[in-house]
């Protein structure tokens, strides 16, 4: 009898071992451009480990079109609670407008789901407090999708800092340039309103603040900021509402023909009747209330300082980053064309009293954002229990600190350059 039980147990165990692992049941809320990109990537590259069980958006036409563009057979919803009840997901992916992230993060946790959210985690300090309280209360897992950690150069910089290649870091100089195409795009879309984006200090620059927080492995303590709207918005003699049919097409250098973009036409223009949202809005609209140029100084607990600047109307796209240490310096310069500028990416290590060398042994791969997106997706869906020597995984605390640097920054700007302590915004 005992041998028969043992045999049955063995066969049962063998059968379980042979079964493929259960796929993660994932529901997605927010099916605009970035959300559709996520869905397509997961369906095409991670279908063996992730099952998209539902799509949700407040615009019924957009969620239906997103389903088609993604190639999914999942049901669509406009009501978030009904989606959770009907689809019973394990995880909710949040890819809505930035200011709505916290609502869906918190509600998903309340309904028993783990959450993956696009950056930023939140757009003001009250949202941050509510998210952290919900995470404590409901005990769910929250992952923030910081793909900027996954650029090959970013990962190599982290490795060099862990190896103390330049000793202890004392300061970081970070300059961000957005060209007249990329930069202008934020002023065409919903980002131009602070109530939607938390300004570009949060919506865009949280990527960079997270990089620095992660590189330094230190908490930011206080921020001083200056910023202004000097180029877009009210800073023009003429304006329309959006580019299609605009009377100023022939004289406006920022005119864009959205009809040439098949995806934008399907995902946005064809859905305007539901919510009135226009993807080709005029960059000169006077309601724009975010900054197009800004500078911050950030103090860290390890005595390091970050000097950060961003400009959104440059002739070319790029970054210039310098990390200064007690034993040397790391430089990363990246230029992505425009106005005759060639594509160029250089990572350089220079040691005090030593040689300067270009670092070339990078972990490169193909895919969105220079291979950063597939690296991030691998980490979230395939390497959940794998070693993480670089600390690439980002949770609620990393999300909070990255957003809070930007939030403290816009508070400082609004207060005329007053120093703002992060601990005065949220007790972490």
Wavefront OBJ file of the C-alpha trace (Angstrom):
o trace
v 0.000 0.000 0.000
v 2.746 2.431 0.978
v 4.657 1.706 -2.220
v 1.515 2.445 -4.260
v 1.063 5.776 -2.424
v 4.699 6.608 -3.046
v 4.310 5.758 -6.732
v 1.201 7.911 -7.040
v 2.919 10.793 -5.253
v 5.893 10.520 -7.584
v 3.705 10.502 -10.692
v 1.713 13.477 -9.405
v 4.884 15.430 -8.681
v 6.290 14.575 -12.099
v 3.081 15.730 -13.768
v 3.157 19.037 -11.871
v 6.805 19.574 -12.796
v 5.990 19.004 -16.462
v 3.187 21.557 -16.449
v 4.084 24.999 -17.763
v 4.102 27.730 -15.097
v 0.882 29.663 -14.701
v 0.938 32.919 -16.632
v 0.484 36.221 -14.807
v -3.024 37.542 -15.360
v -2.517 41.209 -16.246
v -5.140 43.902 -16.746
v -4.183 47.271 -18.190
v -5.758 50.664 -17.555
v -4.863 53.508 -19.922
v -4.564 52.623 -23.619
v -2.970 55.664 -25.225
v 0.315 55.559 -27.090
v 2.505 54.330 -24.254
v -0.124 51.893 -23.024
v -0.569 50.429 -26.489
v 3.199 50.027 -26.786
v 3.267 48.100 -23.482
v 0.425 45.834 -24.572
v 1.969 45.033 -27.935
v 5.363 44.302 -26.364
v 3.899 41.964 -23.756
v 1.764 40.114 -26.287
v 4.575 39.670 -28.794
v 7.488 38.961 -26.456
v 6.115 37.775 -23.112
v 2.995 35.826 -24.024
v 4.451 32.690 -22.411
v 4.583 34.335 -18.964
v 1.923 37.076 -19.168
v -1.722 36.865 -20.193
v -3.470 40.159 -20.939
v -6.937 39.518 -19.535
v -8.520 42.967 -19.900
v -8.012 46.489 -21.253
v -9.585 49.609 -19.766
v -9.801 53.257 -20.778
v -12.272 56.050 -20.080
v -12.566 56.535 -23.868
v -14.531 53.556 -25.315
v -13.377 54.150 -28.872
v -9.731 54.340 -27.823
v -9.755 51.125 -25.825
v -11.419 49.320 -28.739
v -8.797 50.646 -31.157
v -5.982 49.815 -28.725
v -7.223 46.228 -28.585
v -6.913 46.066 -32.372
v -3.474 47.699 -32.461
v -2.160 45.448 -29.699
v -3.597 42.370 -31.370
v -5.291 41.220 -28.183
v -8.479 39.198 -27.741
v -9.005 40.505 -24.193
v -12.324 42.115 -23.282
v -12.455 45.918 -23.006
v -13.941 48.088 -20.269
v -14.561 51.731 -19.475
v -15.324 50.994 -15.799
v -12.257 50.001 -13.767
v -14.087 48.194 -10.953
v -16.096 46.134 -13.433
v -12.889 45.175 -15.189
v -11.318 43.894 -11.969
v -14.479 41.991 -11.015
v -14.860 40.458 -14.445
v -11.256 39.686 -15.365
v -9.847 38.794 -11.905
v -6.260 39.921 -12.694
v -3.214 39.249 -10.545
v -1.581 42.509 -11.599
v -2.830 45.853 -12.889
v -0.633 47.830 -15.273
v -1.273 51.585 -14.979
v -0.478 53.643 -18.099
v -2.955 56.511 -17.775
v -2.275 60.246 -17.676
v 0.172 60.966 -14.870
v -2.180 62.675 -12.442
v -4.519 59.651 -12.497
v -1.865 57.065 -11.601
v -2.520 57.266 -7.881
v -6.268 56.665 -8.245
v -5.820 53.373 -10.094
v -2.823 52.278 -8.020
v -4.795 52.654 -4.804
v -8.029 51.164 -6.134
v -6.204 48.156 -7.599
v -4.627 47.469 -4.206
v -7.985 47.843 -2.483
v -9.370 45.221 -4.842
v -6.536 42.779 -4.091
v -4.158 43.303 -7.027
v -0.453 43.974 -7.278
v 0.435 46.988 -9.422
v 2.950 47.965 -12.083
v 2.841 51.662 -12.880
v 4.504 53.786 -15.490
v 6.510 56.695 -14.121
v 5.885 59.030 -12.415
v 4.432 57.430 -9.304
v 2.508 60.609 -8.460
v 2.296 64.314 -9.299
v 1.941 65.889 -5.842
v 2.772 65.075 -2.236
v -0.796 64.214 -1.199
v -1.000 61.547 -3.902
v 2.336 60.182 -2.661
v 1.089 59.936 0.924
v -2.081 58.149 -0.154
v -0.194 55.594 -2.272
v 2.285 54.727 0.487
v -0.522 54.401 3.028
v -2.478 52.088 0.702
v 0.581 49.913 0.150
v 1.035 49.533 3.908
v -2.655 48.925 4.487
v -3.282 46.338 1.781
v 0.135 44.665 1.607
v 0.275 44.567 -2.180
v 3.404 44.765 -4.343
v 4.019 47.985 -6.267
v 6.565 48.195 -9.102
v 7.528 51.449 -10.830
v 8.639 51.083 -14.464
v 11.837 53.148 -14.584
v 13.258 52.119 -17.938
v 15.990 54.795 -17.719
v 17.810 52.537 -15.252
v 18.079 49.996 -18.063
v 20.018 51.954 -20.655
v 23.344 50.147 -21.233
v 25.318 53.231 -20.187
v 23.197 53.747 -17.059
v 23.818 50.173 -15.926
v 27.544 50.501 -16.616
v 27.706 53.744 -14.609
v 26.048 51.960 -11.681
v 28.583 49.138 -11.909
v 31.523 51.576 -11.960
v 30.157 53.419 -8.928
v 29.668 50.164 -7.025
v 33.305 49.336 -7.819
v 34.355 52.756 -6.479
v 36.042 53.490 -9.804
v 35.962 57.233 -9.011
v 35.951 56.964 -5.216
v 33.137 58.680 -3.345
v 30.781 60.794 -5.448
v 30.680 64.444 -4.439
v 28.541 65.949 -7.216
v 26.570 65.197 -10.374
v 26.066 67.624 -13.258
v 23.088 66.619 -15.399
v 21.991 68.599 -18.465
v 18.951 67.526 -20.479
v 18.200 68.861 -23.976
v 14.892 68.258 -25.736
v 14.752 69.344 -29.352
v 11.992 71.321 -31.067
v 10.206 68.084 -31.979
v 10.342 66.132 -28.716
v 10.083 69.174 -26.474
v 7.191 70.647 -28.430
v 5.258 67.376 -28.204
v 4.631 67.941 -24.493
v 3.022 71.285 -25.234
v 0.752 69.751 -27.881
v -0.563 67.139 -25.472
v -2.120 66.941 -21.994
v 1.290 67.431 -20.351
v 1.101 71.211 -20.886
v -1.247 71.470 -17.886
v 0.294 71.107 -14.444
v -2.866 69.472 -13.119
v -2.283 66.594 -15.571
v 1.488 66.170 -15.447
v 2.841 67.835 -12.327
v 4.989 69.838 -14.807
v 7.855 68.264 -16.755
v 9.875 68.299 -13.530
v 7.737 65.313 -12.554
v 6.382 63.889 -15.803
v 9.710 63.866 -17.660
v 12.559 64.555 -15.258
v 11.553 61.974 -12.632
v 13.385 59.510 -14.909
v 16.602 61.443 -14.383
v 16.082 62.036 -10.672
v 15.573 58.306 -10.234
v 18.788 57.598 -12.134
v 20.772 59.877 -9.827
v 19.075 58.586 -6.661
v 19.886 55.035 -7.805
v 23.453 55.792 -8.860
v 24.204 57.505 -5.553
v 22.201 54.992 -3.480
v 21.259 57.941 -1.301
v 18.136 59.822 -0.306
v 17.547 63.366 -1.601
v 16.951 65.757 1.287
v 16.206 69.210 -0.091
v 15.720 71.026 -3.366
v 16.126 74.563 -4.690
v 14.643 75.304 -8.099
v 14.183 77.989 -10.712
v 12.041 77.693 -13.821
v 9.985 79.586 -16.344
v 7.862 79.333 -19.470
v 9.874 81.394 -21.930
v 9.251 79.800 -25.330
v 5.964 77.889 -25.746
v 2.442 78.775 -24.656
v 1.777 82.498 -24.376
v 5.175 83.383 -25.902
v 4.021 83.879 -29.476
v 2.130 86.496 -31.458
v -0.381 84.048 -32.997
v -2.045 80.764 -32.025
v -4.794 78.359 -32.978
v -6.352 75.435 -31.159
v -4.757 72.550 -33.076
v -2.797 72.041 -36.278
v -5.468 70.485 -38.526
v -7.142 73.303 -40.416
v -5.147 75.992 -38.627
v -5.006 79.380 -40.401
v -1.307 79.707 -39.517
v -0.066 76.467 -41.103
v 2.140 78.241 -43.649
v 3.928 80.517 -41.180
v 4.182 78.307 -38.077
v 7.416 76.332 -37.777
v 5.699 73.992 -35.329
v 2.911 72.920 -37.659
v 2.607 69.144 -37.699
v 0.467 67.004 -39.983
v -0.984 64.295 -37.764
v -2.821 62.782 -40.732
v 0.504 61.257 -41.808
v 0.650 59.218 -38.607
v -1.687 56.259 -39.073
v -1.503 55.131 -35.436
v -2.199 58.619 -34.058
v -5.140 58.974 -36.413
v -6.656 55.711 -35.205
v -5.852 56.037 -31.518
v -6.581 59.733 -31.032
v -8.178 61.611 -33.940
v -10.799 58.922 -34.544
v -11.628 58.995 -30.808
v -11.964 62.759 -30.331
v -15.754 62.577 -30.389
v -15.727 60.825 -27.002
v -13.631 63.238 -24.927
v -12.518 66.113 -27.177
v -8.812 65.350 -26.665
v -6.615 66.549 -29.558
v -3.165 65.041 -30.062
v -2.049 67.888 -32.381
v -2.841 70.787 -30.072
v -1.277 74.194 -30.679
v 2.029 74.635 -28.827
v 1.138 78.315 -28.323
v -2.053 77.757 -26.314
v -2.215 80.259 -23.489
v -3.430 77.751 -20.925
v -0.006 76.037 -20.814
v 1.143 76.379 -17.187
v 4.271 74.221 -17.016
v 7.918 75.233 -17.411
v 9.900 74.805 -20.616
v 13.222 75.659 -18.948
v 14.276 74.874 -15.379
v 17.211 74.225 -13.101
v 17.483 72.453 -9.744
v 20.062 71.962 -7.019
v 19.482 68.838 -4.919
v 21.232 67.966 -1.657
v 21.648 64.302 -0.677
v 22.086 62.592 2.666
v 25.632 61.479 1.713
v 26.646 65.148 1.134
v 26.595 64.763 -2.662
v 24.943 67.468 -4.776
v 23.005 67.275 -8.024
v 22.969 70.221 -10.426
v 20.231 69.625 -12.995
v 19.055 71.685 -15.971
v 16.518 71.011 -18.715
v 15.567 72.960 -21.832
v 12.813 71.868 -24.202
v 13.343 73.913 -27.379
v 16.900 73.059 -28.435
v 18.175 72.476 -32.005
v 19.218 68.939 -31.033
v 18.365 66.234 -28.510
v 20.781 64.993 -25.910
v 22.216 64.707 -22.429
v 25.486 65.692 -20.842
v 26.131 63.955 -17.518
v 29.221 64.246 -15.340
v 29.696 62.355 -12.074
v 32.529 63.791 -10.022
v 34.274 61.684 -7.385
v 37.228 61.865 -5.031
v 39.281 59.654 -7.373
v 38.049 60.671 -10.815
v 35.122 61.437 -13.061
v 32.592 59.657 -15.283
v 31.254 61.491 -18.340
v 28.314 60.380 -20.441
v 27.411 62.488 -23.458
v 24.564 61.518 -25.758
v 23.396 63.427 -28.817
v 20.575 62.198 -31.032
v 20.862 64.283 -34.165
v 19.107 67.405 -35.398
v 20.532 70.544 -37.026
v 23.431 68.599 -38.480
v 24.457 67.007 -35.168
v 25.471 63.370 -35.597
v 24.214 60.583 -33.373
v 26.880 60.118 -30.744
v 26.995 58.267 -27.421
v 30.203 58.304 -25.389
v 30.800 56.967 -21.890
v 34.201 57.957 -20.499
v 36.032 57.118 -17.275
v 38.883 59.388 -16.214
v 40.866 58.577 -13.073
v 42.856 61.130 -11.093
v 46.546 60.806 -11.993
v 45.582 58.139 -14.551
v 44.414 57.676 -18.083
v 41.092 58.584 -19.624
v 39.299 55.736 -21.374
v 36.134 55.291 -23.398
v 34.008 52.479 -21.966
v 32.807 50.148 -24.702
v 31.922 46.859 -22.950
v 28.234 47.657 -22.647
v 25.289 45.297 -22.263
v 23.498 46.361 -25.444
v 20.327 44.910 -26.933
v 17.653 45.848 -29.433
v 14.208 47.153 -28.584
v 12.415 50.292 -27.451
v 14.387 53.130 -25.854
v 17.713 51.669 -26.921
v 16.966 48.236 -25.497
v 15.892 49.634 -22.125
v 12.249 48.577 -22.467
v 12.876 44.852 -23.088
v 15.437 44.845 -20.278
v 12.849 46.327 -17.934
v 10.154 43.888 -19.041
v 12.526 40.955 -18.558
v 13.248 42.102 -15.014
v 9.557 42.409 -14.153
v 8.187 39.288 -15.825
v 11.011 36.773 -16.290
v 13.576 37.570 -13.623
v 11.321 38.114 -10.634
v 13.463 35.950 -8.345
v 16.822 36.381 -10.093
v 19.790 38.122 -8.430
v 19.747 41.893 -8.904
v 23.326 43.030 -8.237
v 22.755 46.492 -9.726
v 19.536 47.106 -7.805
v 17.517 47.646 -10.980
v 14.176 46.834 -9.361
v 12.226 49.924 -8.324
v 9.379 49.945 -5.825
v 7.247 52.543 -4.137
v 10.092 54.225 -2.239
v 12.137 54.789 -5.406
v 9.012 56.055 -7.135
v 8.243 58.398 -4.264
v 11.714 59.936 -4.038
v 11.992 60.492 -7.806
v 8.621 62.231 -7.945
v 9.255 64.208 -4.772
v 12.436 65.765 -6.158
v 10.337 67.184 -9.008
v 7.459 68.111 -6.694
v 9.829 69.891 -4.324
v 11.316 71.550 -7.405
v 8.068 73.073 -8.604
v 7.178 74.166 -5.071
v 10.552 75.907 -4.853
v 10.001 77.627 -8.207
v 6.555 78.785 -7.111
v 8.073 80.191 -3.917
v 10.775 82.164 -5.710
v 13.652 79.739 -5.238
v 12.945 78.870 -1.611
v 14.626 75.750 -0.234
v 12.122 72.870 0.091
v 12.809 69.886 2.354
v 11.393 66.595 1.108
v 10.678 65.499 4.683
v 8.327 68.476 4.983
v 6.312 67.148 2.035
v 6.070 63.456 2.963
v 7.406 61.526 5.927
v 9.128 58.524 4.352
l 1 2 3 4 5 6 7 8 9 10 11 12 13 14 15 16 17 18 19 20 21 22 23 24 25 26 27 28 29 30 31 32 33 34 35 36 37 38 39 40 41 42 43 44 45 46 47 48 49 50 51 52 53 54 55 56 57 58 59 60 61 62 63 64 65 66 67 68 69 70 71 72 73 74 75 76 77 78 79 80 81 82 83 84 85 86 87 88 89 90 91 92 93 94 95 96 97 98 99 100 101 102 103 104 105 106 107 108 109 110 111 112 113 114 115 116 117 118 119 120 121 122 123 124 125 126 127 128 129 130 131 132 133 134 135 136 137 138 139 140 141 142 143 144 145 146 147 148 149 150 151 152 153 154 155 156 157 158 159 160 161 162 163 164 165 166 167 168 169 170 171 172 173 174 175 176 177 178 179 180 181 182 183 184 185 186 187 188 189 190 191 192 193 194 195 196 197 198 199 200 201 202 203 204 205 206 207 208 209 210 211 212 213 214 215 216 217 218 219 220 221 222 223 224 225 226 227 228 229 230 231 232 233 234 235 236 237 238 239 240 241 242 243 244 245 246 247 248 249 250 251 252 253 254 255 256 257 258 259 260 261 262 263 264 265 266 267 268 269 270 271 272 273 274 275 276 277 278 279 280 281 282 283 284 285 286 287 288 289 290 291 292 293 294 295 296 297 298 299 300 301 302 303 304 305 306 307 308 309 310 311 312 313 314 315 316 317 318 319 320 321 322 323 324 325 326 327 328 329 330 331 332 333 334 335 336 337 338 339 340 341 342 343 344 345 346 347 348 349 350 351 352 353 354 355 356 357 358 359 360 361 362 363 364 365 366 367 368 369 370 371 372 373 374 375 376 377 378 379 380 381 382 383 384 385 386 387 388 389 390 391 392 393 394 395 396 397 398 399 400 401 402 403 404 405 406 407 408 409 410 411 412 413 414 415 416 417 418 419 420 421 422 423 424 425 426 427 428
